[in-house]
Amino acid sequence: MNSQSAIFRKDVISWSLYDFANTMYSIIILSLYFKRWVVEDLGRDGLYYDVAFSGSMLLAGLIMPALGAISDHSRKKKLFLFLFTFCCCLMVGIIPLIPSSLFLLIIIVFGFSNFFYEGGMVFYNSLLYSISDGKQARLVSGFGVALGYVGSIFAMIAVLPWVSGKIFGFDIPFMEGSGKTGTFLPTALLFMLFALPAFIWVKERFEIVSQNRIKIKKAYGEVWQTVKDTRKYPGVLRFLIADYFFEDAVATVILNIGIFSSMVLGFTDENLTIFLIISTISAVIGSFVIGRISQDISLKKLMATLIRGWILILILFIIIENQIIIYFLGSIVGILLGGLWTVSRPLLAEMVPRNELGRVFGLYSLSGRAAAVVGPLIWGMTVYLFGRSQKVGIILSGWFNLGEAAAVRLPYRLAVVSLIIMMVIGLIIFRKLPEKGGVN
């Protein structure tokens, strides 16, 4: 089967459109507007956001592996995917309806929206081998990631009329912007709309599994058994541990790119939009190209190269302030981000039998979700402890004779250092992954 016939099929496009849909939530709610709305418009501490996000990731990490096991036995991955997607969209849609005086309720609803968003990814990822086989799955994975970043660009532009009534300075007839909260309902509707093809046209492939109804207690037992069974599949457990550190850094970058760009790089909203569009376009191209490259070379070597690139780019973000260079680095970030997600899914999937994909991707979700619990909290605590109003921040500012502007940037740069450390630790663990192995 050639590349075109592997991708341009109704079921593959429908599966990939879910990537297109769910990245709208990621870019609009998680990266661009919700945290800034909490801090800039509601005047609340960003730590509320960090705690809610981390709490939702902890809940997802605890529950999702068992649901992955349940989905394998019940053969209802698509049903679970629909339910989690619908609940996520519902939560996002009702946030602007909650009075700002009920702030804690807003934060709780946001946390649940992210829980349902993350939960759906377990079932979505495990459907990959329902629409593709072998090395073709690598190409399809890259196509899905690329289409997801197209969804990010589409979403960033599509919600602008609800923010300001304009698109890049041009007035939109009959549209009156309502600020950051104006993005929430359109995001929910667009997410659900573009996710529908996956529910309709992806045909779930059933592997031979036990026909006995599985119970929750047994599901958790199977999760633990899956952890022990990773010894049968060389490299799986090591990959999951390394992925924990990679996800720690990447998830934190995604969540805080807006604030970092504003506080350290001095980006305006327009600068930030341009930066993200450059990064996203690069991710679209990079994920597809890396998906093609991954068909011909070792996934381990390719992923290790991507991680080294991440480490270098994070170092450059600490020491460079020229905005033109930063725009260029943004394109590299996009390629690295799209490439990492393109390679990681098939690398793990090729290590285990297909009838174990639900459970193993549940563990994959657990690794990533646990990282996303810790990463944002480490970032938030670093920024807080080294802030210019805190004792440690005051001492460091005095030692290095920092001006007011440099003192404001210092904690954010130190937060990036923590991400570099995480990446290095993950790479050291990953390097010992078996060069060859797996069953698919």
C-alpha positions, 0 to 999 in steps of 0.5 A: 500500500502506497502512502496516498492510499494509506492516508486518503481513506475515509476512516484514516481522515476521520480518525485524524480529524479528531486530532484536528478537533482536540488541539483546538481545546489545547491551544485555545483553552490551555495555552492561550486564553483560560489562564490569562483570563484568570490572571489578567481579567479576574485578577486571580493568582495563576497558581489556581490554574496550575493546581486545577490542571495538575489535579485533573491530570492526577485524576486522569492518571489514576482512572484512565489505565483502568478504563483502557483495560475496560475498553479492551474487554468491552470493545467500546473504545469509540463509545468511551471516546464519544462520552469523554469528548462530549463531557469535555465540550459541555464543561468548556461551554458552561464556563462563561455562564458561571458568575465570576463570584463563583470562582472556585466553581469555575476552576473546578469545571475547568479541571473536569474539562481537562480530565475529560479531554485527557481521558479521551486520548487513551481511547483515541490513541488505541484506535490507531491500529484499527485503521492502519498496520505496521509501518503505515501506522507511523505515517498515519500517526504523523498525518494525524499530528499534522492535521492536529496542528492545522486545527490549532491554526484554524482555531486561533483564527476562528475564535478571534471575532469572538474576542475582539470582533476583528481578525488581524485588524479587519472588522467582522460584520455583526460580530462584537468581541466579548473578550477571552471568555468569548472563545470558550463556547465556539471552542466547545462547538468546533471541537465536537463538530470536527470530532464527529467523523471519528465516531461515525466512520472509524471502524473499531477492529476487535482483537481476540480478548476474553468475553467475560464482563470485566469489573472495576477491581479486576480492571485495576488488577489488569493495570498492575498486571500490565506493569508486570507484563512489560517485562515480556516486552523489552523496553516498554517500562523504560520507555514509559519512565523516560516519557514521564520526564519528556512529557513533564517538560513538553506539557509545561512548555505548552501551558506556559508559553503565553506567560513566558513570551509576555513576561520574558520576551516582551511579546504583545498579543499580536506577537504571541499569535504570530509566534504560535502560528509560525510554530504551528505551521512548522509542526504541521510540516515537521510532523508529516515529514518526520512521519515519512522519515520514521518509516525508514530509520530507527524510531529510537534514534529519531526520538533521541535526536528530537529530545536533544533538539528540545534541550538545545532549544530550551537553552537558547530560549533562556539566553536569547531575547532578539524577537526575530531569532525567537520567531525562528526558534518557534519554527524549530519548537513546532518541528520538535513538538510535532515530531515527538508526538509523531514518533512516540505513539508508534514506537510504543505501539510496536513494542506490544501485541495489538490486543494489549494496546488499550492497557498499554496506552493507559499506562502511556497516559499514566506516564504523561498525566503524572508528568503533567501533575508535577511539571506545572507545579514545579514551574509554578513553585519556581516562579513563586519562590524566585519572584522578585517579592520573595526572599530568595528572589530578592537575594539573587537579584542583589547578588547579580545586580539585576534591574527591575525588568531582569528580576521579573524575568529571572524566575521564568528563566529558572523555571525553564532550567528545571525543564532542561533538567527533566529532559536530560534525565529522560534522555539518559534513561531513554538511551538504554532502550533496546535498539530493536524489539517489539511484536508489531 
